[in-house]
C-alpha cells in the first residue's frame, strides 16, 4: 500500500503507533494515550483499527497546516535576510556556550530557548494565517 501517497502516510503512522504500543511511557499522556485508554475501557466501541485510522487522519490533516507554516517561515526569512542571519547567529551562539543545537535539526526543547527564532516563527504564522 505504500506506493500510493496515502498508503505511505498510513505506513508511517502505523509504524509510529506500533513503536508506541511496544514502548509505553506512563509519564506521557497525549491524544494517542487518550484513544488507547478509550479502547481499553470500551473494547466493543473503539478498536485498534479505529485508533490507527484516527491517527492517520490526524497526521494527514496536520500535513496541510505544517506545510503552510513552513512555507510562510521560509518565505519571510528569505525576504528578510537580516532576520535569517540573526536567527542563524542565535543558533550558532548556543552551540559552544551551552552545548545545544549540535544536531542538523534543532531539538524542540533547544528551540524554546532561542527567543529570536521563536519570534520569527510566531510572526510568520501571524502574518500568513493558516485559516484564510
C-alpha positions in Angstrom: 0.0 0.0 0.0 3.0 2.3 0.4 3.2 3.0 -3.4 0.3 5.4 -3.0 0.7 8.7 -1.1 -2.0 7.8 1.4 -0.5 4.4 1.8 2.8 5.8 2.7 1.1 8.1 5.2 -0.7 5.1 6.8 2.5 3.0 6.8 4.5 5.8 8.6 1.7 6.4 11.1 1.3 2.7 11.7 5.0 2.2 12.4 4.9 5.1 14.9 1.9 3.6 16.6 3.4 0.1 16.7 6.5 1.6 18.3 4.3 3.5 20.8 2.4 0.3 21.7 5.7 -1.6 22.3 7.3 1.2 24.3 4.5 2.7 26.5 5.6 5.7 28.6 3.5 6.3 31.6 4.9 9.8 32.1 3.4 11.0 28.8 -0.3 11.5 28.2 -1.4 12.8 24.8 -4.3 12.3 22.4 -2.9 8.8 21.4 -2.9 7.7 25.0 -6.5 9.1 25.3 -7.5 6.9 22.3 -5.8 3.8 23.7 -7.4 4.4 27.1 -10.8 4.7 25.4 -10.1 1.4 23.6 -9.3 -0.3 26.9 -12.4 1.0 28.6 -14.7 0.3 25.6 -13.3 -2.6 23.6 -16.6 -3.1 21.8 -16.8 0.5 20.7 -13.2 1.5 20.0 -10.9 -0.9 18.2 -7.2 -0.8 17.5 -8.2 -0.3 13.9 -10.1 2.8 14.9 -7.0 4.2 16.6 -4.9 3.6 13.6 -7.5 5.2 11.3 -7.9 8.2 13.5 -4.2 8.7 13.9 -3.7 8.5 10.2 -6.5 11.0 9.6 -5.0 13.4 12.2 -1.5 13.2 10.6 -2.9 13.7 7.2 -4.9 16.8 8.3 -1.9 18.2 10.1 0.2 18.0 7.0 -1.5 20.9 5.4 -1.0 23.1 8.5 2.6 22.1 8.8 3.2 22.8 5.0 1.6 26.2 5.2 3.6 27.1 8.4 6.9 26.0 6.8 6.2 27.9 3.6 5.4 31.0 5.5 8.5 30.8 7.6 10.8 30.1 4.7 9.2 32.8 2.5 9.6 35.6 5.2 13.1 34.5 6.2 14.1 34.5 2.5 12.7 38.0 2.1 14.3 39.3 5.3 18.0 38.2 5.1 18.9 40.2 8.2 16.4 38.2 10.2 17.7 34.9 8.8 21.3 36.0 9.7 20.3 36.9 13.2 18.4 33.6 13.8 21.3 31.7 12.4 23.7 33.6 14.7 21.4 32.9 17.7 21.7 29.1 17.0 25.4 29.3 16.4 25.9 31.2 19.8 24.3 28.5 21.9 26.2 25.6 20.4 29.6 26.2 22.1 28.2 28.2 25.0 25.6 25.7 26.2 26.3 22.6 24.1 22.9 22.8 22.5 21.7 22.6 18.9 24.5 20.4 17.8 22.4 18.2 15.5 21.5 19.2 12.0 17.9 19.6 13.2 17.5 21.8 16.3 15.6 19.9 19.0 12.2 21.4 20.1 13.4 21.8 23.7 16.5 23.7 22.5 14.5 25.9 20.1 12.3 27.0 23.0 15.5 28.8 24.4 16.0 30.8 21.2 13.9 33.9 21.6 14.6 35.5 18.2 13.9 32.3 16.3 10.7 31.8 18.3 9.7 35.4 17.4 10.3 34.7 13.7 8.3 31.5 13.8 5.4 33.2 15.6 5.5 36.3 13.3 5.4 34.1 10.1 2.4 32.3 11.5 0.7 35.5 12.4 1.2 37.2 9.1 0.2 34.3 7.0 -2.7 32.8 8.9 -3.4 29.2 8.3 -7.1 29.7 8.0 -7.9 32.2 5.3 
